[in-house]
Amino acid sequence: MSDPRSGEARLLVVDDTEANRYAIARYLRARGFEVAEVGSGLDGVRTAQELVPDLVVLDIRLPDIDGLEVARRLRASERTADIPILHVSASFTDSASLARGLDNGADGYLTHPIDPLVLLATIRGLLRARAAEREAFAMARDWRTTFDAIGEGVCITDASGRITRCNRAFNELVGGEPDGSSYITDLIPGIGIGPEPPYIQVPGGGTAARLEVRDRWLRVSARPVPGENGQAPAVICVLTDITRERRADERARLAMQLESTGRLAGGVAHEINNMMTVILANAEFALRGLATEDPVRADIESIHQAATRSAEVARQLLTFSRRQVVRPRVVDLHAVLRKLEPMLRRLLGADRTLELRFGALSSWIRVDPLGLEQVVINLALNARDAMPHGGALTLATSNVELGEEMARKHPEIAITPGAYVQLAVQDTGLGMDRKTLDRIFEPFFTTKRVGEGTGLGLATVFGMVKQSDGYIWAESEPGTGSVFTIQLPEAEAVTAEHPVRPGSGGRTGAGVVLLVEDEPLVQGLLSRALVEAGYEVEGAEDGDAALRALERRGGAVRAVLSDVVMPGMGGRELAKTIRRRWPDIPVLFMSGYTNEEIIHRGLLDPEEPFLQKPFSPAALTVALADLLNRKPA
């Protein structure tokens, strides 16, 4: 609308008295207004709908419908509802008529005789007022749009905590749209109301706090707004969704916990593996000398079983801490799952079904095959325990491309873009709540009763997947089952390998073996095992002693069996020296653990012959025979 002071507004004059209508229209045109004229109420309604004037000058007494009815019809139409209406009348000049006209929706009321200056000033005043109303309405609309566009939840309350206004983000965060009787204390647990500013009290006594609301973490802050001109004070409350930040903190905390616990676990597992090697070997030596019916045999077998179980726990400790030596190679995920299918069906039992869905067009990945099998088995056992009354387990594969979308979804994790093979393990079990889901990969965390689980199963899965440069995600809700999604980098397909059968053919059980081991108990047991297998053994406590022994013998040994980590010269440095000076001597590594330096700095090549402690005397002789069989004659 044009500036009313310039006289460029468009007016409609509705009056059945031609002289009055002419006089008003002529005067207003002379003042620069554009004026349309009609002589009846119905014509006035129709013309107002067509022209939508900036103001209507409306007589009360009209031949068809009176001015009051015209005003009601204009106010009832959305097109003309906000047009200012100025009543003029020569017949209805009493106070009651004036009040009735204004109550009916008119904005002004003048009676004849009308001073032209008063008419002009009234019209200009009404036009200014309506322009101000429209501007205020536009500002309110823009403010509301901006208010709702704010990403943080914002609400305004009175001093008692009653919510008077809130934006869309606030409604989404608290899970509903508060009405005029809603109090912030009912929507956000932990919030209190105080008699003094800031009125809204957050835990801790400050102006902001972090609270858990509807499975979200919110930062809640409150600021008082003093009342003006006698108005009551208000409070602005801001909710910031920090769930993603909180989960990133939780992941960082878990990562630090895994790292620190992993260091401890690696050291503990190293000692356990060394001692289990001694116990297993002695148990096997004792069993060899006992008759089948000997009553002591059952006791020795129980010792052997307990040692084997302890060795398995140590292996899980190494895996979740990512200090387990992995032997990665390119394998077909589908082939691995088909191989495991019979075992998985036995593990699940008769009341649980297993379905394999192979949707991946390319299923080749580079992993440690034994580690991959352990991942699938652990997840299957976890699903079995989650379905005590039966259910269904589905293993589904697919090909996915990880990129910017996944990085945006998980900004707290460094996502390496590329092609991945995805394995989804889904069960129809009991499911988990959010608190349990947030902790499932923590070491030693378990929902089972004491004695029913170590809490290392899913931690082992997590460690093995991470060790294979992959990702694992878990989704679950109570009563809806769980889905574990594993994504491993896709590899190029390879032809089937035909590995040499351990211990088959070749020269075994003869010649000198140089045994390099810093733990006396372990060295003694391994020496005994090798001597019983027909070898002559030369012992050394570290790399320097091993080199001196080789110098004395002029390199005349068939093989070297060496620990990886030892005081002084370690196994890797020893092997490099041997290969440089005596290239025909094969080296077999062994270790109770592989520390962070070996794994992350490449101090042990993945292709190196390696024997993981603890192992039995039989496993040692087989591995050594296999090493000698691979050596060129």
C-alpha positions as CSV (number, residue, x, y, z in Angstrom):
1,M,0.0,0.0,0.0
2,S,1.2,3.5,-0.8
3,D,2.1,6.1,1.8
4,P,-1.3,7.5,3.0
5,R,0.1,11.0,3.3
6,S,0.8,11.2,-0.4
7,G,-2.8,10.7,-1.3
8,E,-2.1,7.7,-3.5
9,A,-4.3,5.2,-1.7
10,R,-7.3,3.6,-3.4
11,L,-10.7,4.3,-1.7
12,L,-14.3,3.0,-2.2
13,V,-17.2,5.3,-1.3
14,V,-20.6,3.6,-0.7
15,D,-23.5,6.1,-0.3
16,D,-26.9,6.1,-1.8
17,T,-27.2,9.9,-1.6
18,E,-25.6,11.0,-4.8
19,A,-24.8,14.5,-3.6
20,N,-23.0,13.2,-0.5
21,R,-21.2,10.6,-2.5
22,Y,-20.1,13.1,-5.2
23,A,-18.9,15.7,-2.6
24,I,-16.8,13.1,-0.7
25,A,-15.4,11.5,-3.8
26,R,-14.6,14.9,-5.4
27,Y,-12.8,16.2,-2.3
28,L,-10.7,13.0,-1.9
29,R,-9.7,12.9,-5.6
30,A,-8.6,16.5,-5.2
31,R,-6.3,15.3,-2.4
32,G,-4.7,12.7,-4.7
33,F,-6.7,9.6,-3.8
34,E,-8.0,7.1,-6.3
35,V,-11.8,6.8,-5.6
36,A,-14.4,4.4,-6.8
37,E,-18.1,5.1,-6.1
38,V,-21.2,2.8,-5.7
39,G,-24.8,3.6,-4.5
40,S,-25.9,0.4,-2.8
41,G,-24.8,-2.1,-0.2
42,L,-24.6,-5.1,-2.5
43,D,-22.7,-3.1,-5.1
44,G,-20.3,-2.1,-2.3
45,V,-19.7,-5.7,-1.3
46,R,-19.1,-6.8,-4.9
47,T,-16.8,-3.8,-5.8
48,A,-14.8,-4.3,-2.6
49,Q,-14.2,-8.0,-3.5
50,E,-13.0,-7.0,-7.0
51,L,-10.9,-3.9,-6.2
52,V,-9.8,-4.7,-2.6
53,P,-9.4,-0.9,-1.8
54,D,-7.2,0.4,0.9
55,L,-10.2,1.9,2.8
56,V,-14.1,1.9,2.5
57,V,-16.2,5.0,3.3
58,L,-19.5,3.4,4.1
59,D,-22.9,5.0,4.7
60,I,-25.2,3.3,7.2
61,R,-28.6,3.8,5.5
62,L,-28.6,2.0,2.1
63,P,-31.5,0.9,-0.2
64,D,-30.8,-2.9,-0.2
65,I,-28.7,-3.9,2.8
66,D,-27.6,-1.4,5.4
67,G,-24.0,-0.4,6.1
68,L,-23.8,-2.6,9.2
69,E,-24.5,-5.7,7.0
70,V,-22.0,-4.6,4.4
71,A,-19.4,-4.3,7.1
72,R,-20.2,-7.8,8.5
73,R,-19.8,-9.3,5.0
74,L,-16.5,-7.5,4.4
75,R,-15.2,-8.8,7.7
76,A,-16.3,-12.3,7.0
77,S,-14.4,-12.5,3.7
78,E,-10.7,-13.4,3.9
79,R,-10.1,-11.2,0.9
80,T,-11.5,-8.0,2.5
81,A,-11.3,-8.8,6.2
82,D,-8.6,-6.3,7.1
83,I,-9.8,-3.3,5.0
84,P,-10.4,-0.3,7.2
85,I,-14.1,0.8,7.3
86,L,-15.1,4.3,8.0
87,H,-18.9,4.7,8.7
88,V,-20.5,8.1,7.7
89,S,-24.1,8.8,8.5
90,A,-26.6,11.7,8.5
91,S,-29.4,9.6,10.0
92,F,-27.8,7.6,12.8
93,T,-25.9,10.2,14.8
94,D,-26.6,9.1,18.4
95,S,-24.0,7.5,20.7
96,A,-25.7,4.1,20.6
97,S,-25.5,4.0,16.8
98,L,-21.9,5.0,16.9
99,A,-21.1,2.3,19.4
100,R,-23.1,-0.3,17.4
101,G,-21.1,0.5,14.3
102,L,-17.8,0.3,15.9
103,D,-18.7,-3.0,17.7
104,N,-19.8,-4.4,14.3
105,G,-16.3,-4.1,13.0
106,A,-15.9,-0.5,11.7
107,D,-12.7,1.3,12.4
108,G,-14.2,4.8,12.5
109,Y,-17.6,6.6,12.6
110,L,-18.3,10.2,11.4
111,T,-21.7,12.0,11.3
112,H,-22.9,14.7,8.9
113,P,-22.2,17.5,8.6
114,I,-18.6,16.3,8.2
115,D,-15.7,18.8,8.2
116,P,-13.6,17.9,5.2
117,L,-10.4,18.4,7.2
118,V,-11.6,16.0,9.8
119,L,-12.6,13.5,7.1
120,L,-9.2,13.7,5.5
121,A,-7.4,13.4,8.9
122,T,-9.5,10.4,9.9
123,I,-8.9,8.6,6.6
124,R,-5.2,9.2,6.8
125,G,-5.1,8.0,10.5
126,L,-7.0,4.8,9.7
127,L,-4.7,4.1,6.7
128,R,-1.6,4.7,9.0
129,A,-3.0,2.4,11.7
130,R,-3.8,-0.4,9.3
131,A,-0.4,0.0,7.7
132,A,1.2,-0.3,11.1
133,E,-1.0,-3.4,11.9
134,R,0.1,-5.0,8.7
135,E,3.7,-4.3,9.4
136,A,3.4,-5.6,12.9
137,F,1.7,-8.7,11.6
138,A,4.5,-9.3,9.0
139,M,7.1,-8.8,11.7
140,A,5.3,-11.3,14.0
141,R,5.1,-13.7,11.1
142,D,8.8,-13.3,10.3
143,W,9.6,-13.6,14.0
144,R,7.6,-16.8,14.3
145,T,9.2,-18.3,11.2
146,T,12.6,-17.4,12.5
147,F,11.7,-18.7,16.0
148,D,10.6,-22.0,14.5
149,A,13.7,-22.2,12.3
150,I,16.1,-22.1,15.3
151,G,17.7,-25.4,15.6
152,E,17.8,-25.3,19.4
153,G,14.7,-25.7,21.5
154,V,13.5,-22.4,22.9
155,C,10.6,-21.7,25.3
156,I,9.4,-18.7,27.2
157,T,7.8,-19.3,30.6
158,D,6.5,-17.1,33.4
159,A,8.1,-17.0,36.8
160,S,6.1,-20.1,37.9
161,G,7.4,-22.2,35.0
162,R,4.3,-22.2,32.9
163,I,5.1,-22.3,29.2
164,T,3.7,-19.3,27.3
165,R,5.5,-19.8,24.0
166,C,7.9,-22.4,22.4
167,N,9.3,-23.2,19.0
168,R,9.1,-26.3,16.9
169,A,12.5,-27.7,18.0
170,F,11.4,-27.5,21.6
171,N,8.3,-29.6,20.8
172,E,10.4,-32.2,19.0
173,L,12.9,-32.4,21.9
174,V,10.3,-32.8,24.6
175,G,7.9,-35.0,22.6
176,G,4.7,-32.9,22.2
177,E,3.3,-29.5,21.9
178,P,2.7,-27.8,25.3
179,D,-0.7,-26.2,25.8
180,G,-1.4,-23.1,27.9
181,S,-1.4,-25.2,31.1
182,S,1.9,-27.0,30.6
183,Y,4.8,-26.4,33.0
184,I,8.4,-26.9,32.1
185,T,8.9,-29.0,35.2
186,D,6.5,-31.6,33.8
187,L,8.4,-31.9,30.5
188,I,12.0,-31.9,31.7
189,P,12.8,-34.0,34.7
190,G,15.3,-32.4,37.1
191,I,14.2,-28.9,36.5
192,G,12.9,-26.9,39.6
193,I,11.2,-23.6,40.2
194,G,12.6,-21.0,42.6
195,P,11.3,-17.8,44.1
196,E,14.1,-15.6,42.8
197,P,15.7,-15.1,39.4
198,P,16.4,-17.0,37.3
199,Y,13.3,-18.8,38.7
200,I,14.0,-21.9,36.7
201,Q,16.6,-23.9,38.6
202,V,18.8,-26.5,36.9
203,P,20.7,-29.2,38.7
204,G,23.9,-28.0,40.2
205,G,22.7,-24.5,41.0
206,G,24.1,-22.9,37.8
207,T,22.4,-21.5,34.8
208,A,23.0,-24.6,32.6
209,A,23.1,-28.3,33.1
210,R,23.1,-31.6,31.1
211,L,20.0,-33.8,31.5
212,E,18.7,-37.0,29.9
213,V,15.3,-36.5,28.4
214,R,13.4,-39.1,26.3
215,D,16.7,-41.0,25.4
216,R,18.3,-37.7,24.4
217,W,21.0,-35.7,26.2
218,L,20.0,-32.0,26.4
219,R,21.9,-29.0,27.6
220,V,19.4,-26.9,29.5
221,S,20.0,-23.2,30.2
222,A,17.7,-20.5,31.6
223,R,17.9,-16.7,31.6
224,P,15.5,-14.4,33.3
225,V,13.9,-11.5,31.5
226,P,12.8,-8.6,33.8
227,G,9.3,-7.3,33.4
228,E,8.8,-3.8,32.0
229,N,6.1,-1.3,32.7
230,G,4.7,-3.4,35.5
231,Q,4.7,-6.6,33.5
232,A,5.5,-9.9,35.2
233,P,9.0,-11.3,34.6
234,A,9.6,-14.1,32.2
235,V,12.3,-16.8,31.6
236,I,13.9,-17.9,28.4
237,C,14.8,-21.5,28.5
238,V,17.1,-23.0,25.8
239,L,17.5,-26.7,25.1
240,T,20.5,-27.9,23.0
241,D,20.5,-31.5,21.8
242,I,24.0,-32.8,22.7
243,T,23.2,-36.5,22.2
244,R,25.6,-36.8,19.3
245,E,28.3,-35.0,21.3
246,R,27.6,-37.2,24.3
247,R,27.8,-40.4,22.3
248,A,31.1,-39.1,20.8
249,D,32.3,-38.6,24.3
250,E,31.2,-42.1,25.3
251,R,33.0,-43.5,22.3
252,A,36.1,-41.7,23.2
253,R,35.8,-42.9,26.8
254,L,35.3,-46.4,25.5
255,A,38.2,-46.1,23.2
256,M,40.4,-45.0,26.1
257,Q,39.1,-47.7,28.3
258,L,39.7,-50.3,25.6
259,E,43.2,-48.9,25.2
260,S,44.2,-48.9,28.8
261,T,42.4,-52.2,29.5
262,G,44.0,-53.6,26.4
263,R,47.5,-52.8,27.6
264,L,46.8,-54.5,30.9
265,A,45.1,-57.4,29.1
266,G,48.1,-57.8,26.7
267,G,50.5,-58.1,29.7
268,V,48.2,-60.4,31.6
269,A,47.6,-62.6,28.5
270,H,51.4,-62.8,27.8
271,E,52.0,-64.2,31.3
272,I,48.9,-66.5,31.1
273,N,50.0,-67.9,27.7
274,N,53.5,-68.6,28.9
275,M,52.3,-70.4,32.0
276,M,49.5,-72.2,30.0
277,T,52.2,-73.5,27.6
278,V,54.0,-75.0,30.6
279,I,50.8,-76.5,32.1
280,L,49.5,-77.9,28.8
281,A,52.9,-79.4,27.9
282,N,53.3,-81.0,31.4
283,A,49.7,-82.3,31.2
284,E,50.4,-83.9,27.8
285,F,53.7,-85.4,29.1
286,A,51.9,-86.8,32.1
287,L,49.0,-88.3,30.0
288,R,51.5,-90.0,27.7
289,G,52.8,-92.0,30.7
290,L,49.4,-93.1,32.1
291,A,47.3,-96.1,31.1
292,T,43.8,-95.4,29.8
293,E,42.3,-96.9,32.9
294,D,44.6,-95.1,35.4
295,P,42.4,-93.2,37.9
296,V,44.8,-90.3,37.9
297,R,44.2,-89.7,34.1
298,A,40.8,-88.0,34.7
299,D,42.5,-85.5,37.0
300,I,45.2,-84.7,34.5
301,E,42.6,-84.3,31.7
302,S,40.7,-81.9,33.9
303,I,43.9,-79.8,34.4
304,H,44.4,-79.9,30.6
305,Q,40.8,-78.7,30.0
306,A,41.1,-75.9,32.5
307,A,44.3,-74.8,31.0
308,T,42.8,-74.8,27.5
309,R,39.9,-72.7,28.7
310,S,42.2,-70.2,30.3
311,A,44.2,-70.0,27.1
312,E,41.0,-69.2,25.3
313,V,40.2,-66.4,27.7
314,A,43.7,-65.0,27.1
315,R,43.2,-65.2,23.4
316,Q,40.0,-63.2,23.7
317,L,41.8,-60.6,25.8
318,L,44.4,-60.2,23.1
319,T,41.7,-60.0,20.4
320,F,39.6,-57.3,22.0
321,S,42.7,-55.3,22.9
322,R,43.8,-55.7,19.2
323,R,47.1,-57.3,20.2
324,Q,46.3,-60.7,18.8
325,V,48.5,-61.6,15.8
326,V,46.2,-61.8,12.8
327,R,47.0,-63.8,9.6
328,P,45.0,-61.8,7.1
329,R,44.3,-63.2,3.6
330,V,41.7,-62.7,1.0
331,V,38.7,-65.0,1.6
332,D,35.2,-65.4,0.3
333,L,32.7,-64.4,3.0
334,H,30.0,-66.5,1.5
335,A,32.3,-69.6,1.5
336,V,33.1,-68.9,5.2
337,L,29.4,-68.7,6.1
338,R,28.6,-71.9,4.2
339,K,31.4,-73.7,6.0
340,L,30.1,-72.5,9.4
341,E,26.4,-73.2,8.6
342,P,26.3,-76.7,10.1
343,M,28.1,-75.7,13.3
344,L,25.8,-72.6,13.7
345,R,22.7,-74.8,13.3
346,R,24.0,-77.1,16.1
347,L,24.8,-74.1,18.3
348,L,21.4,-72.5,17.9
349,G,19.5,-75.7,18.7
350,A,16.3,-77.2,17.3
351,D,14.0,-74.3,18.4
352,R,15.9,-71.6,16.5
353,T,16.1,-71.2,12.7
354,L,19.0,-70.0,10.7
355,E,18.7,-68.3,7.3
356,L,21.6,-67.2,5.0
357,R,20.8,-64.4,2.5
358,F,23.6,-63.8,0.1
359,G,23.0,-60.4,-1.5
360,A,26.6,-59.3,-2.1
361,L,27.7,-59.6,-5.7
362,S,31.3,-59.4,-4.5
363,S,32.0,-61.1,-1.2
364,W,35.8,-61.1,-1.1
365,I,37.4,-59.5,2.0
366,R,40.9,-59.5,3.5
367,V,40.7,-60.8,7.1
368,D,42.1,-63.4,9.4
369,P,39.8,-66.4,8.5
370,L,39.9,-67.8,12.0
371,G,39.2,-64.4,13.5
372,L,36.2,-64.0,11.1
373,E,34.9,-67.4,12.1
374,Q,35.1,-66.4,15.7
375,V,33.2,-63.1,15.0
376,V,30.3,-65.0,13.4
377,I,30.3,-67.7,16.1
378,N,30.3,-65.1,18.9
379,L,27.4,-63.2,17.4
380,A,25.5,-66.4,16.8
381,L,26.0,-67.4,20.5
382,N,24.9,-63.9,21.6
383,A,21.8,-64.2,19.4
384,R,21.0,-67.7,20.8
385,D,21.2,-66.4,24.4
386,A,18.9,-63.5,23.4
387,M,16.2,-66.0,22.2
388,P,15.6,-68.3,25.2
389,H,12.2,-69.4,23.8
390,G,13.2,-69.8,20.2
391,G,13.4,-67.5,17.3
392,A,15.2,-66.8,14.0
393,L,18.7,-65.7,13.1
394,T,19.4,-64.2,9.7
395,L,22.9,-63.6,8.2
396,A,22.5,-61.3,5.2
397,T,25.3,-60.0,3.0
398,S,25.4,-57.0,0.7
399,N,27.7,-54.5,-0.9
400,V,27.8,-51.0,0.3
401,E,29.7,-47.8,-0.5
402,L,30.8,-45.7,2.5
403,G,31.3,-42.1,2.0
404,E,30.2,-38.6,3.0
405,E,26.7,-39.7,4.1
406,M,28.1,-42.2,6.6
407,A,30.7,-39.6,7.8
408,R,27.8,-37.1,8.4
409,K,25.8,-39.8,10.2
410,H,28.8,-40.7,12.4
411,P,31.0,-37.6,12.7
412,E,32.6,-39.0,15.8
413,I,34.2,-41.8,13.8
414,A,36.8,-41.5,11.1
415,I,35.2,-43.3,8.1
416,T,37.5,-44.5,5.4
417,P,35.5,-44.1,2.1
418,G,35.3,-47.0,-0.3
419,A,33.6,-50.2,-1.2
420,Y,32.7,-52.6,1.7
421,V,31.2,-56.0,2.1
422,Q,28.4,-55.8,4.7
423,L,27.3,-58.7,7.0
424,A,24.1,-58.1,9.0
425,V,23.4,-60.5,11.8
426,Q,19.8,-60.1,12.9
427,D,17.9,-62.0,15.6
428,T,14.3,-62.0,16.9
429,G,15.3,-62.0,20.5
430,L,14.6,-60.0,23.6
431,G,16.4,-56.9,22.4
432,M,18.2,-54.3,24.5
433,D,17.5,-50.9,26.0
434,R,19.6,-47.9,25.2
435,K,21.8,-48.1,28.3
436,T,22.7,-51.7,27.6
437,L,23.3,-51.0,23.9
438,D,25.7,-48.2,24.8
439,R,27.9,-50.6,26.8
440,I,27.8,-53.9,24.8
441,F,31.3,-53.6,23.4
442,E,32.9,-52.8,26.7
443,P,35.2,-55.5,28.0
444,F,33.8,-57.6,30.9
445,F,30.3,-56.1,30.5
446,T,27.7,-58.7,30.5
447,T,24.0,-59.0,31.3
448,K,24.3,-62.7,32.2
449,R,24.4,-64.1,35.7
450,V,27.8,-64.6,37.4
451,G,29.6,-67.6,36.0
452,E,27.6,-67.7,32.7
453,G,29.8,-65.4,30.7
454,T,33.1,-63.5,30.7
455,G,31.9,-60.3,29.1
456,L,34.5,-60.7,26.4
457,G,32.4,-62.1,23.5
458,L,31.3,-58.8,21.9
459,A,34.5,-57.1,23.0
460,T,36.4,-59.7,21.0
461,V,34.1,-59.1,18.0
462,F,34.7,-55.4,18.2
463,G,38.5,-55.9,18.4
464,M,38.7,-58.3,15.5
465,V,36.5,-56.1,13.3
466,K,38.6,-53.0,14.1
467,Q,41.8,-55.0,13.6
468,S,40.5,-55.8,10.1
469,D,40.0,-52.1,9.3
470,G,36.2,-52.5,9.5
471,Y,33.2,-51.1,11.3
472,I,30.6,-52.6,13.5
473,W,27.2,-51.1,14.5
474,A,24.5,-52.4,16.8
475,E,20.8,-51.6,16.7
476,S,18.2,-52.9,19.2
477,E,15.1,-52.1,21.1
478,P,13.4,-54.1,23.9
479,G,11.2,-56.7,22.4
480,T,12.3,-56.2,18.7
481,G,15.5,-58.2,18.6
482,S,18.9,-56.9,17.6
483,V,20.9,-56.3,14.4
484,F,24.7,-56.3,14.3
485,T,26.1,-54.8,11.1
486,I,29.7,-55.5,10.1
487,Q,31.3,-53.6,7.2
488,L,34.7,-54.9,6.0
489,P,36.7,-53.4,3.1
490,E,36.0,-55.2,-0.2
491,A,39.0,-57.1,-1.8
492,E,39.8,-58.4,-5.2
493,A,38.8,-62.0,-5.8
494,V,41.6,-64.6,-5.7
495,T,41.8,-68.2,-6.9
496,A,41.5,-71.0,-4.4
497,E,44.7,-71.9,-2.5
498,H,46.0,-75.4,-1.7
499,P,48.1,-75.1,1.4
500,V,50.6,-77.7,2.3
501,R,49.3,-80.2,4.8
502,P,51.2,-79.7,8.1
503,G,53.6,-82.4,8.9
504,S,53.2,-84.2,5.7
505,G,56.3,-85.9,4.2
506,G,59.8,-84.3,4.4
507,R,62.5,-84.6,7.0
508,T,61.4,-84.2,10.6
509,G,62.6,-85.3,14.0
510,A,66.3,-85.0,13.3
511,G,69.0,-82.3,13.4
512,V,69.7,-79.3,15.7
513,V,67.0,-76.8,16.6
514,L,68.2,-73.5,18.1
515,L,65.5,-72.6,20.8
516,V,65.5,-68.9,21.8
517,E,63.3,-68.3,24.8
518,D,63.8,-66.0,27.8
519,E,61.4,-67.8,30.2
520,P,63.2,-70.7,31.8
521,L,60.1,-72.8,32.5
522,V,58.9,-72.5,28.9
523,Q,62.3,-73.2,27.5
524,G,62.6,-76.3,29.5
525,L,59.3,-77.7,28.4
526,L,59.8,-76.9,24.7
527,S,63.3,-78.5,24.9
528,R,61.7,-81.6,26.2
529,A,59.1,-81.7,23.5
530,L,61.6,-81.2,20.8
531,V,64.0,-83.9,22.2
532,E,61.1,-86.3,22.4
533,A,60.3,-85.5,18.8
534,G,63.9,-86.6,17.8
535,Y,65.6,-83.2,17.6
536,E,68.8,-82.1,19.3
537,V,68.2,-78.7,21.1
538,E,70.5,-75.8,21.6
539,G,69.1,-73.3,24.1
540,A,69.6,-69.5,24.2
541,E,67.9,-66.9,26.5
542,D,68.0,-64.0,24.0
543,G,69.0,-62.9,20.5
544,D,72.7,-62.2,21.4
545,A,73.1,-65.6,23.0
546,A,71.5,-67.2,19.9
547,L,74.0,-65.5,17.6
548,R,76.9,-66.7,19.7
549,A,75.5,-70.3,19.5
550,L,75.3,-70.0,15.8
551,E,78.8,-68.7,15.5
552,R,80.1,-71.7,17.6
553,R,78.2,-74.1,15.3
554,G,79.1,-72.4,12.1
555,G,75.4,-72.0,11.3
556,A,74.9,-75.8,11.3
557,V,71.3,-75.9,12.6
558,R,68.2,-77.1,10.8
559,A,65.9,-74.4,12.2
560,V,65.5,-71.6,14.8
561,L,62.5,-71.4,17.1
562,S,62.5,-67.9,18.6
563,D,60.2,-65.8,20.9
564,V,59.3,-62.4,19.4
565,V,59.8,-60.2,22.5
566,M,62.8,-60.7,24.6
567,P,65.3,-58.6,26.6
568,G,68.1,-57.2,24.5
569,M,67.9,-58.4,20.9
570,G,64.4,-59.4,20.0
571,G,63.2,-62.1,17.6
572,R,62.8,-59.9,14.6
573,E,66.3,-58.5,14.8
574,L,67.7,-62.0,15.3
575,A,65.9,-63.3,12.2
576,K,67.2,-60.4,10.1
577,T,70.7,-61.2,11.1
578,I,70.3,-64.9,10.5
579,R,68.8,-64.4,7.0
580,R,71.6,-62.1,6.1
581,R,74.4,-64.5,7.3
582,W,72.8,-67.9,7.1
583,P,69.9,-67.5,4.6
584,D,69.2,-71.3,4.5
585,I,68.1,-71.5,8.2
586,P,64.3,-71.1,8.6
587,V,62.9,-69.2,11.6
588,L,59.7,-70.0,13.4
589,F,58.4,-67.3,15.7
590,M,56.3,-67.8,18.8
591,S,54.9,-65.4,21.4
592,G,52.5,-65.2,24.3
593,Y,51.3,-61.8,22.9
594,T,52.1,-59.3,20.3
595,N,52.6,-55.9,21.7
596,E,51.5,-52.6,20.2
597,E,54.9,-51.9,18.7
598,I,54.9,-55.2,16.8
599,I,51.3,-54.8,15.5
600,H,51.4,-51.1,14.6
601,R,55.0,-50.7,13.5
602,G,55.2,-53.9,11.4
603,L,57.9,-55.6,13.5
604,L,56.4,-58.9,12.6
605,D,55.4,-59.4,9.0
606,P,51.9,-61.1,8.6
607,E,53.5,-63.8,6.4
608,E,56.1,-64.8,8.9
609,P,55.8,-68.4,10.2
610,F,54.2,-67.9,13.7
611,L,53.0,-70.1,16.6
612,Q,50.7,-68.5,19.1
613,K,51.3,-69.4,22.7
614,P,50.0,-71.5,24.4
615,F,50.4,-74.5,22.3
616,S,50.8,-78.2,22.9
617,P,54.0,-80.2,22.2
618,A,52.2,-81.9,19.4
619,A,51.3,-78.5,17.8
620,L,54.9,-77.5,18.1
621,T,56.3,-80.5,16.3
622,V,53.7,-80.2,13.6
623,A,54.5,-76.5,13.0
624,L,58.2,-77.2,13.0
625,A,57.8,-80.1,10.5
626,D,55.7,-77.9,8.3
627,L,58.4,-75.2,8.4
628,L,61.1,-77.7,7.4
629,N,58.8,-79.2,4.6
630,R,58.5,-75.7,3.1
631,K,62.3,-75.3,3.1
632,P,63.9,-76.1,-0.3
633,A,65.9,-79.3,-0.2
